[in-house]
Amino acid sequence: MTQVPAVPYTLEQDEDGFWCARARIRPGVGARGRGADPDSAVADLQEALAGLVEGSGPPR
């Protein structure tokens, strides 16, 4: 069974009304997601993190 590490993230609404989610998996390595609502932003962030982990390894 594969364990998926929990990655803390921030979620905020920008001045244009879009939601932005940001996470950092190690110093200098992070990802962003954006969407029309909080769920969309987090889903976008999850996709970005999956690609990031694939390329640079899991969080430490």
Secondary structure, DSSP 4 states (H G I P E B T S, - for coil): -PPPPP--EEEEE-TTS-EEEEEEEETTEEEEEEESSHHHHHHHHHHHHHHHHHHH-S--
